[in-house]
């Protein structure tokens, strides 16, 4: 430890410099470690990576976009599908062949409901699959937003 940190300022400036008088970092990212998770979407992607997810099938759009933004910088490969139902069936098939849970992604509302047939098929076959969908912000729930 340095003794200079406990010494009073010697430049004669007695102005209120709160950033110098506090131990709190002034930069919001300063106290974070490299690779620190800072958003919900980044937390989701970090959890998927930690669980060993390698490939996701889905359709980008709407409420799931923050997850796609976080996915861009991850190790998870994404396969863009033309329709959410195809994404669910592809995730089911991939899971069976790869021997790991399949992952499909869609936005909220109709995107999520388009996954249902593939989810039901995986369930009937006892195949492991994770379906991840977005959701609108809380203030829009119940206001015909999806």
N, C-alpha and C positions, 0 to 999 in steps of 0.2 A: 504494500500500500504506500502511496505517496503522501507525504506530510503537506504538500501544497494544496491538496483538496480542502483541508481544514483551515487554511489561511484566509484572512479577509482580503477583499479586493484592494489592490494598492494603486489603482489608476485614479482614485479620487472621484470616480463616477458613482454617485449614490442613487441613481435612478432605479426604479423597480424593474428588474430583469427577472421575471418569474421563470423563464426557461433555464437560467443559470442557477436559480435558488432551489430548484426542485430536482429530485432524483428521477422523476417521470420522463420518459423519452418524449421529445417534441414531435418526432416523426412517428406516425401511427404504425409503420412497418418496422421501425427500429428494434423493438423488443422481440420480434418474431424470428424464429430460426429459419434457415433456408428450407424451402419446400413446405412451409407452414400452411395449413388449410385455412382459408379465410371466408369461404362462402358455403352455403348449403349444397350447392351443386358440386363444388370441389370436394366436399365431404362425402357425397354420394359416390363420386368417381373414385376417390381414395379408398373407400370401403369396398367397392367392386374390385379394384386392383388388389387390395389386401386379401380378398377372398379367392383370388386367382382367375378372375374373369379375363378372357383373352379376346373374345369376339362378341360383338353385339349386332343385332339385326334391327333395323327400324326405319321410321320415316320422321324426318325433322319437321319441326313446325311448332308455332305457338308456345304453349306453356312449358315444353320440354327443352326449349332452346338454351337456357342456362346450363343444363347438363351437357348438351352437345358442345357448348363453348368450352366447358371443362374437359370434355372427352378429347378434344382436339390435341391437348398437350399431354395426354396419357398414353400408356402402352397398349390400351385396348383398341383393337381393330374394329372399325365400324363398316358394316355392309348396308348401303342404302337400298331400300326396297321400294317398289312401286306402290305397295299397299300394305297397310298394317297387318291384314290377315296373312299375307305372304311372309311378313316378318315373324309372326308367331309360329307359323309352320316351319320356317327355316330354322328358328331357334330351337324348336323341338327336335328336328332332324339332326341339327348340329350337336345338340346335347347327347343324343343317342350314340352318334358316331364317335364323338370326341370323349365320351365317358365322363362328362361334366355337365352341370346345369347349363341349359341354353339361356340366353339373355335377349329379350326383345324390348324395344322402346317405342313409345308413341306419345303424342300430345294428349291433352285431356279431351273429354267429351266424345265425339264420334271417333277420334283416333283410338281412344281407349276401348270403346265398345267394339271396334273392328278387330281387336286382339282376341275377343272372347272365344271364337270358334277354335282357334289354335290353342288357347289355354285349356279349353275343355277337352280337346283331343289329347293333349299332353297328360292331363289329369286321368283320363280314361285308360291311358297306356302306362300310368304310373311313372311317367318321365319327369325328371327334375327340370323345372324351367322357372325363370324369374321374369316377370313382366313389369317394366318400370314405366310409369306414365307421369306426365306433368300435371300441375294443377294451377289454376289462376290464383292471384293473390287473395288473401282472406276477405278483403273489402269487396271483392267482386262475387264471392260465393253467394248464391241465392238471388242474383241479379241477372239471370239468363246469360251469364258469361261462361264460356268454356274454352 
